[in-house]
Amino acid sequence: MTGFEVPTVLIVDDDTRMRAALQRLLKTVGLRSECFSTPEEFLQHERPSGPSCVVLDLRLPGMSGLEVQKKLIEMEVQIPIIFITGYADIPVTVKAMKSGAVDFLTKPFRDQDLIDAIQQALKRDGEISRQVKELSELKQRYATLTAREREVMLLIVSGMLTKHIAVKIGTTEITAAVHRGQVMRKMQASSPAELGRLAERLRLPISA
């Protein structure tokens, strides 16, 4: 993977002329795009590895844009969506936005409005990708802990001192201190407070 990947905009619209117009527009601002005429074609397509977002028509043959959005959520595919439609419908707009859509544009829309929405969506996708990567790395660090170290980690984040941890797990204070040091080193935490934040991100059962 290169250090910089060109963002990709996925266009899902059954109107051939609209797809072509959107591709031309995106090309003028240096964005690559891929087009799909049906929801099924889009859902079966492998997502690009770099930053991406979807420009999704609300009314599509066989499956509506909202149904596509719901399907992506069910598939646990996190990709920002910009809806476009020829029919202004406030309840539908609200539903789409509540489900995570970045924007909802009614045709005819200004080119700049779409470009602005796409830039916002790509920025969001970058943030999502960063968070997913960070959580994956955090889980890998947690996986290196032994069962005893995991037990000690929970005791640390609950606010327990080393001497009390020793009593709790039935060992000497020196051994408990060694376990504590191993936990902090492996989890790359500089303080109990930071370790607590990591535990929260891992959704560990933290007791007060």
PyRosetta script that sets phi, psi and omega in degrees:
from pyrosetta import init, pose_from_sequence

init()
pose = pose_from_sequence("MTGFEVPTVLIVDDDTRMRAALQRLLKTVGLRSECFSTPEEFLQHERPSGPSCVVLDLRLPGMSGLEVQKKLIEMEVQIPIIFITGYADIPVTVKAMKSGAVDFLTKPFRDQDLIDAIQQALKRDGEISRQVKELSELKQRYATLTAREREVMLLIVSGMLTKHIAVKIGTTEITAAVHRGQVMRKMQASSPAELGRLAERLRLPISA")
pose.set_psi(1, 134.2)
pose.set_omega(1, -179.1)
pose.set_phi(2, -80.8)
pose.set_psi(2, 164.6)
pose.set_omega(2, -179.6)
pose.set_phi(3, -67.7)
pose.set_psi(3, -27.5)
pose.set_omega(3, -179.4)
pose.set_phi(4, -130.1)
pose.set_psi(4, 127.2)
pose.set_omega(4, 179.1)
pose.set_phi(5, -117.9)
pose.set_psi(5, 133.5)
pose.set_omega(5, -179.5)
pose.set_phi(6, -67.7)
pose.set_psi(6, 127.6)
pose.set_omega(6, 179.3)
pose.set_phi(7, -62.0)
pose.set_psi(7, 150.6)
pose.set_omega(7, 178.6)
pose.set_phi(8, -123.3)
pose.set_psi(8, 131.4)
pose.set_omega(8, 176.5)
pose.set_phi(9, -104.3)
pose.set_psi(9, 122.6)
pose.set_omega(9, 179.3)
pose.set_phi(10, -95.1)
pose.set_psi(10, 120.8)
pose.set_omega(10, -176.8)
pose.set_phi(11, -106.1)
pose.set_psi(11, 123.2)
pose.set_omega(11, 178.9)
pose.set_phi(12, -120.1)
pose.set_psi(12, 104.8)
pose.set_omega(12, -177.3)
pose.set_phi(13, -156.6)
pose.set_psi(13, 134.7)
pose.set_omega(13, -178.7)
pose.set_phi(14, -82.2)
pose.set_psi(14, -4.1)
pose.set_omega(14, 179.9)
pose.set_phi(15, -91.1)
pose.set_psi(15, 111.5)
pose.set_omega(15, -177.1)
pose.set_phi(16, -57.8)
pose.set_psi(16, -44.0)
pose.set_omega(16, -178.5)
pose.set_phi(17, -65.8)
pose.set_psi(17, -38.2)
pose.set_omega(17, 178.5)
pose.set_phi(18, -64.9)
pose.set_psi(18, -43.5)
pose.set_omega(18, 178.6)
pose.set_phi(19, -59.3)
pose.set_psi(19, -45.2)
pose.set_omega(19, -179.1)
pose.set_phi(20, -64.5)
pose.set_psi(20, -41.2)
pose.set_omega(20, -179.4)
pose.set_phi(21, -64.5)
pose.set_psi(21, -41.8)
pose.set_omega(21, 179.8)
pose.set_phi(22, -66.2)
pose.set_psi(22, -39.3)
pose.set_omega(22, 178.5)
pose.set_phi(23, -63.5)
pose.set_psi(23, -42.2)
pose.set_omega(23, 178.7)
pose.set_phi(24, -62.5)
pose.set_psi(24, -43.4)
pose.set_omega(24, -180.0)
pose.set_phi(25, -61.3)
pose.set_psi(25, -47.1)
pose.set_omega(25, -178.0)
pose.set_phi(26, -65.3)
pose.set_psi(26, -33.5)
pose.set_omega(26, 178.8)
pose.set_phi(27, -63.8)
pose.set_psi(27, -33.7)
pose.set_omega(27, -178.8)
pose.set_phi(28, -67.6)
pose.set_psi(28, -21.9)
pose.set_omega(28, 178.8)
pose.set_phi(29, -108.7)
pose.set_psi(29, 16.5)
pose.set_omega(29, 173.9)
pose.set_phi(30, 77.2)
pose.set_psi(30, 23.1)
pose.set_omega(30, 179.4)
pose.set_phi(31, -106.8)
pose.set_psi(31, 133.9)
pose.set_omega(31, 175.5)
pose.set_phi(32, -85.5)
pose.set_psi(32, 155.3)
pose.set_omega(32, -177.6)
pose.set_phi(33, -144.2)
pose.set_psi(33, 158.3)
pose.set_omega(33, 174.1)
pose.set_phi(34, -131.3)
pose.set_psi(34, 137.7)
pose.set_omega(34, -174.7)
pose.set_phi(35, -111.5)
pose.set_psi(35, 147.5)
pose.set_omega(35, 177.8)
pose.set_phi(36, -138.8)
pose.set_psi(36, 135.2)
pose.set_omega(36, -177.7)
pose.set_phi(37, -93.5)
pose.set_psi(37, -15.0)
pose.set_omega(37, 179.7)
pose.set_phi(38, -135.1)
pose.set_psi(38, 152.7)
pose.set_omega(38, 177.5)
pose.set_phi(39, -60.2)
pose.set_psi(39, -38.9)
pose.set_omega(39, -177.9)
pose.set_phi(40, -61.7)
pose.set_psi(40, -42.9)
pose.set_omega(40, 179.2)
pose.set_phi(41, -61.5)
pose.set_psi(41, -41.6)
pose.set_omega(41, 179.7)
pose.set_phi(42, -66.7)
pose.set_psi(42, -46.4)
pose.set_omega(42, -176.4)
pose.set_phi(43, -65.8)
pose.set_psi(43, -27.0)
pose.set_omega(43, -179.8)
pose.set_phi(44, -85.3)
pose.set_psi(44, -11.8)
pose.set_omega(44, -176.7)
pose.set_phi(45, -78.5)
pose.set_psi(45, 140.7)
pose.set_omega(45, 178.3)
pose.set_phi(46, -74.6)
pose.set_psi(46, 131.5)
pose.set_omega(46, -177.4)
pose.set_phi(47, -68.7)
pose.set_psi(47, 141.4)
pose.set_omega(47, 177.9)
pose.set_phi(48, -59.4)
pose.set_psi(48, 151.7)
pose.set_omega(48, -178.1)
pose.set_phi(49, -76.3)
pose.set_psi(49, -26.9)
pose.set_omega(49, -178.7)
pose.set_phi(50, -88.0)
pose.set_psi(50, -171.7)
pose.set_omega(50, 178.1)
pose.set_phi(51, -58.1)
pose.set_psi(51, 139.9)
pose.set_omega(51, -178.8)
pose.set_phi(52, -155.6)
pose.set_psi(52, 163.6)
pose.set_omega(52, 174.2)
pose.set_phi(53, -153.5)
pose.set_psi(53, 171.5)
pose.set_omega(53, -177.6)
pose.set_phi(54, -121.1)
pose.set_psi(54, 130.4)
pose.set_omega(54, 168.6)
pose.set_phi(55, -101.2)
pose.set_psi(55, 109.7)
pose.set_omega(55, -167.8)
pose.set_phi(56, -118.8)
pose.set_psi(56, 122.0)
pose.set_omega(56, 176.9)
pose.set_phi(57, -71.0)
pose.set_psi(57, 139.6)
pose.set_omega(57, -177.3)
pose.set_phi(58, -70.7)
pose.set_psi(58, -40.7)
pose.set_omega(58, -177.7)
pose.set_phi(59, -104.7)
pose.set_psi(59, 110.5)
pose.set_omega(59, -178.3)
pose.set_phi(60, -129.1)
pose.set_psi(60, 154.5)
pose.set_omega(60, 179.0)
pose.set_phi(61, -69.2)
pose.set_psi(61, 129.6)
pose.set_omega(61, 176.1)
pose.set_phi(62, 87.8)
pose.set_psi(62, -40.7)
pose.set_omega(62, -176.6)
pose.set_phi(63, -146.5)
pose.set_psi(63, 128.3)
pose.set_omega(63, -178.7)
pose.set_phi(64, -75.4)
pose.set_psi(64, 164.0)
pose.set_omega(64, 177.5)
pose.set_phi(65, -58.8)
pose.set_psi(65, -38.9)
pose.set_omega(65, 178.4)
pose.set_phi(66, -63.7)
pose.set_psi(66, -36.7)
pose.set_omega(66, 178.4)
pose.set_phi(67, -68.5)
pose.set_psi(67, -35.5)
pose.set_omega(67, 176.4)
pose.set_phi(68, -64.8)
pose.set_psi(68, -43.7)
pose.set_omega(68, 177.9)
pose.set_phi(69, -58.8)
pose.set_psi(69, -45.4)
pose.set_omega(69, 179.1)
pose.set_phi(70, -62.3)
pose.set_psi(70, -40.7)
pose.set_omega(70, 180.0)
pose.set_phi(71, -63.6)
pose.set_psi(71, -41.2)
pose.set_omega(71, 178.8)
pose.set_phi(72, -62.8)
pose.set_psi(72, -40.8)
pose.set_omega(72, 178.7)
pose.set_phi(73, -62.6)
pose.set_psi(73, -42.9)
pose.set_omega(73, 178.9)
pose.set_phi(74, -63.7)
pose.set_psi(74, -34.9)
pose.set_omega(74, 179.9)
pose.set_phi(75, -81.0)
pose.set_psi(75, -2.0)
pose.set_omega(75, -178.3)
pose.set_phi(76, 58.6)
pose.set_psi(76, 36.9)
pose.set_omega(76, 175.7)
pose.set_phi(77, -96.6)
pose.set_psi(77, 112.1)
pose.set_omega(77, -178.8)
pose.set_phi(78, -94.9)
pose.set_psi(78, 99.1)
pose.set_omega(78, 178.4)
pose.set_phi(79, -139.8)
pose.set_psi(79, 128.2)
pose.set_omega(79, -178.6)
pose.set_phi(80, -63.1)
pose.set_psi(80, 140.6)
pose.set_omega(80, -177.1)
pose.set_phi(81, -120.2)
pose.set_psi(81, 135.2)
pose.set_omega(81, 171.4)
pose.set_phi(82, -115.6)
pose.set_psi(82, 117.3)
pose.set_omega(82, 179.2)
pose.set_phi(83, -86.6)
pose.set_psi(83, 141.5)
pose.set_omega(83, 171.2)
pose.set_phi(84, -127.3)
pose.set_psi(84, 143.1)
pose.set_omega(84, -177.7)
pose.set_phi(85, -155.1)
pose.set_psi(85, 153.8)
pose.set_omega(85, 177.1)
pose.set_phi(86, -92.0)
pose.set_psi(86, -0.6)
pose.set_omega(86, -176.4)
pose.set_phi(87, -129.7)
pose.set_psi(87, 115.8)
pose.set_omega(87, 178.1)
pose.set_phi(88, -72.9)
pose.set_psi(88, 125.0)
pose.set_omega(88, -178.1)
pose.set_phi(89, -143.8)
pose.set_psi(89, 102.2)
pose.set_omega(89, -173.8)
pose.set_phi(90, -60.5)
pose.set_psi(90, -47.1)
pose.set_omega(90, 179.1)
pose.set_phi(91, -58.3)
pose.set_psi(91, -40.9)
pose.set_omega(91, 179.4)
pose.set_phi(92, -67.0)
pose.set_psi(92, -41.0)
pose.set_omega(92, 178.4)
pose.set_phi(93, -59.2)
pose.set_psi(93, -46.4)
pose.set_omega(93, -179.9)
pose.set_phi(94, -61.1)
pose.set_psi(94, -43.8)
pose.set_omega(94, -179.7)
pose.set_phi(95, -62.1)
pose.set_psi(95, -43.0)
pose.set_omega(95, -179.5)
pose.set_phi(96, -64.1)
pose.set_psi(96, -43.6)
pose.set_omega(96, -178.3)
pose.set_phi(97, -68.3)
pose.set_psi(97, -37.8)
pose.set_omega(97, 178.4)
pose.set_phi(98, -64.6)
pose.set_psi(98, -28.2)
pose.set_omega(98, 179.8)
pose.set_phi(99, -87.3)
pose.set_psi(99, 4.5)
pose.set_omega(99, 172.5)
pose.set_phi(100, 109.6)
pose.set_psi(100, 5.3)
pose.set_omega(100, 179.5)
pose.set_phi(101, -62.2)
pose.set_psi(101, 145.0)
pose.set_omega(101, 179.5)
pose.set_phi(102, -76.5)
pose.set_psi(102, -41.2)
pose.set_omega(102, -177.9)
pose.set_phi(103, -157.3)
pose.set_psi(103, 166.9)
pose.set_omega(103, -178.6)
pose.set_phi(104, -140.7)
pose.set_psi(104, 105.1)
pose.set_omega(104, -174.9)
pose.set_phi(105, -107.9)
pose.set_psi(105, 133.2)
pose.set_omega(105, 178.9)
pose.set_phi(106, -96.9)
pose.set_psi(106, 128.9)
pose.set_omega(106, 178.4)
pose.set_phi(107, -69.9)
pose.set_psi(107, 143.2)
pose.set_omega(107, -7.6)
pose.set_phi(108, -79.9)
pose.set_psi(108, 134.9)
pose.set_omega(108, 179.3)
pose.set_phi(109, -111.7)
pose.set_psi(109, 159.6)
pose.set_omega(109, 178.7)
pose.set_phi(110, -73.4)
pose.set_psi(110, 141.0)
pose.set_omega(110, 179.0)
pose.set_phi(111, -54.7)
pose.set_psi(111, -42.2)
pose.set_omega(111, -177.1)
pose.set_phi(112, -64.9)
pose.set_psi(112, -33.8)
pose.set_omega(112, 178.2)
pose.set_phi(113, -63.5)
pose.set_psi(113, -40.4)
pose.set_omega(113, 179.0)
pose.set_phi(114, -68.6)
pose.set_psi(114, -44.2)
pose.set_omega(114, -179.7)
pose.set_phi(115, -61.0)
pose.set_psi(115, -43.2)
pose.set_omega(115, 178.4)
pose.set_phi(116, -60.7)
pose.set_psi(116, -42.5)
pose.set_omega(116, 179.9)
pose.set_phi(117, -65.1)
pose.set_psi(117, -39.7)
pose.set_omega(117, 179.6)
pose.set_phi(118, -65.4)
pose.set_psi(118, -43.3)
pose.set_omega(118, 179.2)
pose.set_phi(119, -61.7)
pose.set_psi(119, -40.3)
pose.set_omega(119, 177.8)
pose.set_phi(120, -63.8)
pose.set_psi(120, -42.4)
pose.set_omega(120, -179.2)
pose.set_phi(121, -65.2)
pose.set_psi(121, -41.5)
pose.set_omega(121, -179.9)
pose.set_phi(122, -66.7)
pose.set_psi(122, -36.0)
pose.set_omega(122, 176.6)
pose.set_phi(123, -64.8)
pose.set_psi(123, -42.6)
pose.set_omega(123, 178.1)
pose.set_phi(124, -62.5)
pose.set_psi(124, -40.9)
pose.set_omega(124, -179.1)
pose.set_phi(125, -64.1)
pose.set_psi(125, -38.0)
pose.set_omega(125, 177.2)
pose.set_phi(126, -61.9)
pose.set_psi(126, -39.4)
pose.set_omega(126, 179.3)
pose.set_phi(127, -67.7)
pose.set_psi(127, -41.6)
pose.set_omega(127, 178.6)
pose.set_phi(128, -62.1)
pose.set_psi(128, -45.1)
pose.set_omega(128, -179.4)
pose.set_phi(129, -62.1)
pose.set_psi(129, -40.7)
pose.set_omega(129, 179.7)
pose.set_phi(130, -63.6)
pose.set_psi(130, -43.3)
pose.set_omega(130, -179.8)
pose.set_phi(131, -65.5)
pose.set_psi(131, -40.3)
pose.set_omega(131, 179.0)
pose.set_phi(132, -64.0)
pose.set_psi(132, -42.2)
pose.set_omega(132, 179.9)
pose.set_phi(133, -65.0)
pose.set_psi(133, -45.0)
pose.set_omega(133, -179.6)
pose.set_phi(134, -62.3)
pose.set_psi(134, -41.4)
pose.set_omega(134, -180.0)
pose.set_phi(135, -67.0)
pose.set_psi(135, -37.7)
pose.set_omega(135, 178.9)
pose.set_phi(136, -63.5)
pose.set_psi(136, -42.7)
pose.set_omega(136, 178.9)
pose.set_phi(137, -66.6)
pose.set_psi(137, -37.5)
pose.set_omega(137, 178.9)
pose.set_phi(138, -64.7)
pose.set_psi(138, -42.3)
pose.set_omega(138, 178.1)
pose.set_phi(139, -63.4)
pose.set_psi(139, -36.1)
pose.set_omega(139, 178.4)
pose.set_phi(140, -65.7)
pose.set_psi(140, -40.3)
pose.set_omega(140, 178.0)
pose.set_phi(141, -64.9)
pose.set_psi(141, -42.9)
pose.set_omega(141, -179.9)
pose.set_phi(142, -62.8)
pose.set_psi(142, -34.7)
pose.set_omega(142, -178.6)
pose.set_phi(143, -65.9)
pose.set_psi(143, -20.0)
pose.set_omega(143, 179.6)
pose.set_phi(144, -80.7)
pose.set_psi(144, -11.9)
pose.set_omega(144, 179.1)
pose.set_phi(145, -73.7)
pose.set_psi(145, 143.1)
pose.set_omega(145, 173.5)
pose.set_phi(146, -77.0)
pose.set_psi(146, 169.1)
pose.set_omega(146, 179.2)
pose.set_phi(147, -59.3)
pose.set_psi(147, -40.1)
pose.set_omega(147, -179.9)
pose.set_phi(148, -67.4)
pose.set_psi(148, -40.3)
pose.set_omega(148, 179.4)
pose.set_phi(149, -65.4)
pose.set_psi(149, -35.0)
pose.set_omega(149, 176.9)
pose.set_phi(150, -66.5)
pose.set_psi(150, -38.7)
pose.set_omega(150, 177.5)
pose.set_phi(151, -63.3)
pose.set_psi(151, -44.2)
pose.set_omega(151, 180.0)
pose.set_phi(152, -65.5)
pose.set_psi(152, -38.7)
pose.set_omega(152, 179.3)
pose.set_phi(153, -57.7)
pose.set_psi(153, -45.2)
pose.set_omega(153, 179.5)
pose.set_phi(154, -64.1)
pose.set_psi(154, -35.5)
pose.set_omega(154, 179.2)
pose.set_phi(155, -70.9)
pose.set_psi(155, -36.2)
pose.set_omega(155, 178.0)
pose.set_phi(156, -63.4)
pose.set_psi(156, -48.7)
pose.set_omega(156, -175.6)
pose.set_phi(157, -72.1)
pose.set_psi(157, -15.7)
pose.set_omega(157, 176.1)
pose.set_phi(158, -81.3)
pose.set_psi(158, -6.3)
pose.set_omega(158, 176.7)
pose.set_phi(159, 98.5)
pose.set_psi(159, 9.7)
pose.set_omega(159, -176.2)
pose.set_phi(160, -78.6)
pose.set_psi(160, 136.9)
pose.set_omega(160, 177.3)
pose.set_phi(161, -75.4)
pose.set_psi(161, 160.1)
pose.set_omega(161, -176.5)
pose.set_phi(162, -57.5)
pose.set_psi(162, -42.8)
pose.set_omega(162, -178.8)
pose.set_phi(163, -65.3)
pose.set_psi(163, -33.0)
pose.set_omega(163, 177.2)
pose.set_phi(164, -75.4)
pose.set_psi(164, -33.8)
pose.set_omega(164, 175.4)
pose.set_phi(165, -61.9)
pose.set_psi(165, -41.5)
pose.set_omega(165, 179.6)
pose.set_phi(166, -58.0)
pose.set_psi(166, -45.3)
pose.set_omega(166, 179.4)
pose.set_phi(167, -65.0)
pose.set_psi(167, -42.6)
pose.set_omega(167, -176.7)
pose.set_phi(168, -61.5)
pose.set_psi(168, -41.7)
pose.set_omega(168, -176.5)
pose.set_phi(169, -98.1)
pose.set_psi(169, 1.8)
pose.set_omega(169, 175.0)
pose.set_phi(170, 71.3)
pose.set_psi(170, 48.0)
pose.set_omega(170, 179.0)
pose.set_phi(171, -141.9)
pose.set_psi(171, -179.3)
pose.set_omega(171, 179.1)
pose.set_phi(172, -78.5)
pose.set_psi(172, 161.6)
pose.set_omega(172, -179.8)
pose.set_phi(173, -65.6)
pose.set_psi(173, -35.0)
pose.set_omega(173, 179.0)
pose.set_phi(174, -63.1)
pose.set_psi(174, -45.0)
pose.set_omega(174, 179.5)
pose.set_phi(175, -64.7)
pose.set_psi(175, -40.4)
pose.set_omega(175, 178.2)
pose.set_phi(176, -63.0)
pose.set_psi(176, -38.3)
pose.set_omega(176, 178.8)
pose.set_phi(177, -65.2)
pose.set_psi(177, -37.4)
pose.set_omega(177, 177.7)
pose.set_phi(178, -64.2)
pose.set_psi(178, -46.0)
pose.set_omega(178, 178.1)
pose.set_phi(179, -59.4)
pose.set_psi(179, -43.7)
pose.set_omega(179, -179.4)
pose.set_phi(180, -60.2)
pose.set_psi(180, -45.2)
pose.set_omega(180, 179.6)
pose.set_phi(181, -62.7)
pose.set_psi(181, -39.5)
pose.set_omega(181, 178.6)
pose.set_phi(182, -64.1)
pose.set_psi(182, -41.9)
pose.set_omega(182, 179.1)
pose.set_phi(183, -61.3)
pose.set_psi(183, -48.5)
pose.set_omega(183, -178.1)
pose.set_phi(184, -63.2)
pose.set_psi(184, -39.4)
pose.set_omega(184, -179.6)
pose.set_phi(185, -68.4)
pose.set_psi(185, -49.8)
pose.set_omega(185, -177.2)
pose.set_phi(186, -65.5)
pose.set_psi(186, -36.5)
pose.set_omega(186, -179.5)
pose.set_phi(187, -85.4)
pose.set_psi(187, -3.8)
pose.set_omega(187, 179.2)
pose.set_phi(188, 55.5)
pose.set_psi(188, 45.3)
pose.set_omega(188, 179.1)
pose.set_phi(189, -107.2)
pose.set_psi(189, 135.6)
pose.set_omega(189, -177.7)
pose.set_phi(190, -92.6)
pose.set_psi(190, -11.3)
pose.set_omega(190, -178.6)
pose.set_phi(191, -157.4)
pose.set_psi(191, 161.6)
pose.set_omega(191, 176.1)
pose.set_phi(192, -58.7)
pose.set_psi(192, -34.8)
pose.set_omega(192, 179.7)
pose.set_phi(193, -64.0)
pose.set_psi(193, -42.7)
pose.set_omega(193, 178.5)
pose.set_phi(194, -67.1)
pose.set_psi(194, -39.0)
pose.set_omega(194, 177.3)
pose.set_phi(195, -61.3)
pose.set_psi(195, -37.5)
pose.set_omega(195, 178.2)
pose.set_phi(196, -63.3)
pose.set_psi(196, -40.0)
pose.set_omega(196, 178.6)
pose.set_phi(197, -65.5)
pose.set_psi(197, -38.6)
pose.set_omega(197, 177.7)
pose.set_phi(198, -65.2)
pose.set_psi(198, -40.1)
pose.set_omega(198, 178.7)
pose.set_phi(199, -62.8)
pose.set_psi(199, -38.6)
pose.set_omega(199, 177.9)
pose.set_phi(200, -64.3)
pose.set_psi(200, -41.7)
pose.set_omega(200, 178.9)
pose.set_phi(201, -64.4)
pose.set_psi(201, -31.9)
pose.set_omega(201, 177.4)
pose.set_phi(202, -82.3)
pose.set_psi(202, -6.3)
pose.set_omega(202, -178.6)
pose.set_phi(203, 57.9)
pose.set_psi(203, 44.5)
pose.set_omega(203, 177.3)
pose.set_phi(204, -79.1)
pose.set_psi(204, 152.1)
pose.set_omega(204, -179.2)
pose.set_phi(205, -74.5)
pose.set_psi(205, 88.1)
pose.set_omega(205, -177.1)
pose.set_phi(206, -88.3)
pose.set_psi(206, 126.8)
pose.set_omega(206, 178.4)
pose.set_phi(207, -102.4)
pose.set_psi(207, 146.0)
pose.set_omega(207, -178.2)
pose.set_phi(208, -70.5)
pose.dump_pdb("model.pdb")
